[in-house]
């Protein structure tokens, strides 16, 4: 039996899904978190259920990519039962989706989640009555506390076995007449497994995708347009607005019938929320929260890192005691150890605290509030508030940053935001900034590099938006209530994110470290350095041995630094490179080429051609900026 | 005609008209903002920027551009 979870964004589908399937999807207190759907098999007793977690949708009118995915799946008719997950505290709005789902005529269960939140708002919901109106089971859950989710399979089975198909709620008579007029003329072979009524309603609403498909029947198209025009004349509003108001009126009626509204409980949460989005205090708070997180990340990170890397350094130094130095085995082992320590010693100490910080911000619901605060400022560079979120995530890792650009509705905003995200120094590049500029020049220089980067990012955003002018609707975004999530969720999410690093990036790091070691053994590194010499030595003025490290930085950015020590045969860079060279090297690594993982994400989000464009852009910008830094600092220092 | 940008914080308003394309209209409808609805303007951000609305118990942020397209009248 296939069970699909669907509902509006941030209703808690993923939390319920995780409760049933063990942790598979990443949840957040942020609308639109699930972009791909996750399928999992769960066995209860002697029965196996296949459960599908779909991206949240506000309605069956697809607005963004995630919604389109969801709708496609639901319409494909693969699901035996639909579980309509509803955030009970926003019942009136959520029922609009329920009405549309009912039109699909698939057995359904209504799951009122976050019932505690609804009670806090003073809503009391009559489950029996709601169940009677739609003719399907209605259950209550508090998913983040695990309450009620055991009832889901039982109700799903009941809905499936008894074929509990939701009752269609009818519009006013004049609209219903128009719907049946269209229903009658839709050919039987047009989208065979989708109910006629659904098609008719969506056509009346002017749904873009269905309009494209119905074009092969010009007489139907003409009829639909005629009826839409008639509605517009008789109601004085666009047909889609009329239908949406009809739906709205229906849901308000149902809402009033099934709920009793009492006094909402005023709480500390509202006061904190008010402060976080305060027009003056919100900004210093934003600064302190973000700064606090990054500061903690580096304090905690370096605290763990030092003993770990020291341990591996000693191990590598003692290596000649076991295998003879210069032998093939020695180079393999050395590469292996260096790659291994690169992961455990450099990346993980910084990644864990960052992921914890990000998860906490996400779960509490602070990220949408940042979008609200930053909207005006982002408008100055031609984007809007939502774009700030991928940028913040990018400070941890560009891969989720690029992926987060999906939350933007317009392709143009998605492209610009993803492009700009790539220029944000991720945790790996931050370790380079700290490890090179921080260690040999000082804290102010580090701050300088970050500010310079931010400046370049803003300019780039402004230039790109000038080149691709387009009127975008701007920010329209739900701000979910602040929520305190369980420790378990933070722990599981951090682990899921870290697992991605361990299984994908770390092996890559070890393999590339071994191959660099082998390149050295076979003396190929010198050839590659000669090939890269024009850029490395002539333009950037760096020692030619750094060429190979820049090449490996494409695999994982932190490799550039780790390999720099190796390539220059020293642990004290200042003895072989000047301060200017260190700055130039750092600036180049911060800006040039997205790493392999990021390129993969870019290809998925933007396609090959745009990825190549972004890649070339980063190389060009890195060269120009590094060259600029070279001349500027040569004069100053 | 007054839009959401000409309203003081904390006022309750009734939505009279939503101009702009179908995309905006539908997006707003999805978030529970319809013509005839009564909403509360919770706050206006810095620089007259985005505004925060309370709609049937949930909060929605709207950018300046969108807010300027929504005509409203104050209710008591």
Interface residues (C-beta under 8 A of the other chain):
Chain A: X58 X59 X61 X63 X89 X90 X92 X93 X96 X121 X123 X206 X237 X238 X240 X241 X244 X245 X248 X264 X274 X277 X279 X280 X282 X283 X368 X371 X372 X373 X375 X376 X379 X384 X385 X409 X473 X474 X475 X476 X477 X478 X479 X480 X481
Chain B: X20 X21 X22 X23 X24 X25 X26 X27 X28 X29 X30 X31 X32 X34 X35 X36 X37 X43 X44 X45 X46 X47 X48 X49 X50 X52 X55 X56 X57 X58 X59 X60 X61 X62 X63 X64 X65 X66
